[in-house]
Amino acid sequence: MRGIVIAILVGVSVAACGSSAPSASAPAVTPTPVPTAPATPMPTASTSGVPVDPSLLALLPPDVNGFAIVESPEAETSAAQSSDLSPVATSFAAGLAADSAGTNWAFGVVVALRPGVMSGAAFRTWRDSYDKGACSQAGGVVGHAETKLGGRLAYIASCGGGVHTYHVWLPERQRLVSVSAVGEGRFGERLVAGIRG
């Protein structure tokens, strides 16, 4: 699963020195303070055989601190190159909320799970792999924590360079949400606390 994480983070990677802003290769995002209602999305095919379904982003809050969560087709295209999605997902989508300075951002991936594939052990493997990939460009994993955010148990990892990851498994909905975030605005925590449904 590390392959998908590295592919996804191509668009929102941080420099090894721990810079908090998305790199120049990040998806072009112009956050708006006023959330807009999304059009009715249609799933699109990906090269991994797992369709991109933008409607999955409805599970996330519409904005973080007033900055809209917008779909990230570039990151979805990168993730679709990985074979790691096929064993666990029926579809997925990725979205990004960022302030205009790029000092606070949260990047979320919503995965629609195949029935029966996720267990406690599989979720741990997913988290470890995602965290390793997310922190590979941000000083490595330096700590783990668990807490309730929005009434749900969230698993958190800290990277040496200031990136944090958050994971929530929603068994009753067969959904998995993984988030990478940076900044004192705590966009990651706010995104996870705002998960809907």
C-alpha positions in Angstrom: 0.0 0.0 0.0 3.0 2.3 0.3 3.0 2.7 -3.5 -0.4 4.4 -3.5 0.6 6.7 -0.7 3.8 7.8 -2.5 1.8 8.2 -5.7 -0.9 10.3 -4.0 1.6 12.5 -2.2 3.4 13.5 -5.4 1.0 16.4 -5.6 1.2 17.4 -1.9 4.7 16.3 -0.9 6.8 18.3 1.4 10.5 19.0 1.2 12.8 16.8 3.3 13.8 19.9 5.3 10.3 19.9 6.7 8.8 22.8 4.7 5.1 23.1 5.4 4.0 24.3 2.0 3.0 22.0 -0.8 5.7 21.8 -3.4 5.7 23.5 -6.8 4.4 20.2 -8.2 1.3 20.4 -6.1 -2.1 20.6 -7.8 -3.1 24.1 -8.7 -5.6 25.0 -6.0 -7.3 28.3 -5.4 -9.1 27.8 -2.1 -12.2 29.9 -1.8 -13.7 30.9 1.6 -17.2 30.2 0.4 -18.0 26.5 -0.1 -19.8 25.7 -3.4 -22.2 22.9 -4.0 -20.5 20.2 -6.2 -22.0 19.1 -9.4 -23.3 15.6 -9.6 -20.1 13.7 -10.3 -19.7 10.6 -12.5 -17.2 7.9 -11.7 -14.3 7.7 -14.1 -12.0 4.8 -14.9 -8.4 4.7 -13.7 -5.5 2.6 -15.0 -5.6 0.5 -11.8 -9.1 -0.6 -12.7 -10.5 1.2 -9.6 -12.8 4.0 -10.6 -12.4 7.5 -9.3 -15.7 8.5 -7.8 -15.8 12.2 -6.8 -19.1 11.7 -5.0 -17.1 10.0 -2.2 -15.8 13.4 -1.2 -19.3 14.1 0.1 -18.2 12.2 3.2 -15.8 15.0 4.0 -16.9 18.4 5.2 -17.3 21.0 2.4 -14.5 23.1 3.8 -11.8 23.4 6.4 -11.5 26.7 8.2 -13.4 28.3 5.3 -11.2 26.8 2.6 -13.2 24.5 0.3 -12.1 20.9 -0.1 -11.6 20.6 -3.9 -11.1 17.4 -5.8 -7.5 16.7 -6.8 -7.6 15.0 -10.2 -3.8 15.2 -10.5 -3.4 13.2 -7.3 -6.1 10.7 -8.3 -4.3 10.1 -11.6 -1.1 9.5 -9.8 -2.7 7.2 -7.3 -4.5 5.3 -10.1 -1.1 4.2 -11.4 -0.6 2.1 -8.2 -1.8 -1.5 -8.1 -2.3 -1.2 -4.3 -5.9 0.1 -4.7 -7.3 -2.9 -6.5 -7.2 -5.4 -3.6 -9.1 -3.1 -1.2 -11.1 -0.5 -3.1 -14.2 -0.4 -5.4 -13.6 3.3 -5.9 -11.8 6.3 -4.4 -11.4 10.0 -4.5 -8.9 12.6 -3.3 -9.5 16.2 -2.2 -7.4 19.1 -0.9 -8.1 22.1 1.3 -5.3 24.8 1.6 -5.0 28.3 2.7 -3.8 30.9 0.2 -0.3 30.9 1.7 0.1 27.2 1.6 1.1 27.0 5.2 -2.0 25.1 6.2 -3.4 22.3 4.2 -5.1 18.9 4.4 -5.2 16.3 1.8 -7.8 13.6 2.2 -8.4 10.3 0.4 -11.7 8.5 0.7 -11.7 4.8 -0.2 -14.9 2.8 -0.8 -13.8 -0.6 0.5 -14.5 -4.0 -1.0 -16.8 -6.0 1.3 -14.9 -8.1 3.8 -11.4 -6.9 3.0 -10.8 -4.6 6.0 -10.1 -6.0 9.4 -8.2 -4.6 12.5 -5.0 -6.1 11.2 -5.5 -4.9 7.6 -6.4 -1.4 8.9 -3.1 -1.4 10.9 -1.2 -2.4 7.8 -2.9 0.4 5.7 -2.0 3.0 8.4 1.6 1.9 8.7 2.1 1.9 5.0 0.4 5.2 4.4 2.3 6.8 7.3 5.6 5.5 6.0 4.9 6.9 2.6 3.6 10.2 3.9 6.5 10.7 6.2 9.2 9.5 3.8 9.7 13.1 2.6 9.0 14.7 5.9 11.6 13.3 8.4 10.1 9.8 8.9 7.5 8.7 11.4 8.3 10.0 14.9 5.1 9.2 16.9 1.6 7.7 17.0 -1.5 8.7 18.9 -5.2 7.8 19.1 -8.0 10.2 19.9 -11.7 10.9 19.3 -12.4 13.5 16.6 -16.0 14.2 15.7 -17.0 11.3 17.9 -14.9 8.8 15.9 -11.6 7.1 16.8 -8.8 8.6 14.8 -5.3 7.2 14.5 -2.7 9.9 14.1 1.0 9.7 13.1 3.5 12.5 13.4 6.4 13.0 10.9 9.7 14.6 11.8 9.1 17.5 9.4 5.7 18.6 10.8 3.3 16.5 8.6 0.6 14.6 10.5 -1.6 11.8 9.2 -5.1 10.8 10.3 -7.0 7.6 9.6 -10.6 6.8 10.2 -12.3 3.5 9.3 -16.1 3.5 9.0 -17.0 -0.2 8.9 -20.7 0.4 8.8 -20.3 2.5 5.6 -17.4 0.4 4.2 -15.3 3.6 3.9 -11.8 4.5 4.9 -10.5 8.1 5.2 -6.8 8.9 5.3 -5.5 12.4 5.6 -2.1 14.1 5.4 -1.9 17.7 6.8 0.4 20.5 7.8 0.1 23.7 9.7 -0.9 25.4 13.0 -4.5 25.7 11.7 -4.9 22.0 12.4 -6.7 21.4 9.0 -6.2 17.7 9.4 -8.0 17.5 12.7 -10.8 19.7 11.5 -11.3 17.7 8.4 -11.5 14.5 10.3 -13.8 16.0 12.9 -16.1 17.1 10.1 -16.5 13.7 8.5 -20.2 13.3 7.7 -22.5 10.4 8.1 
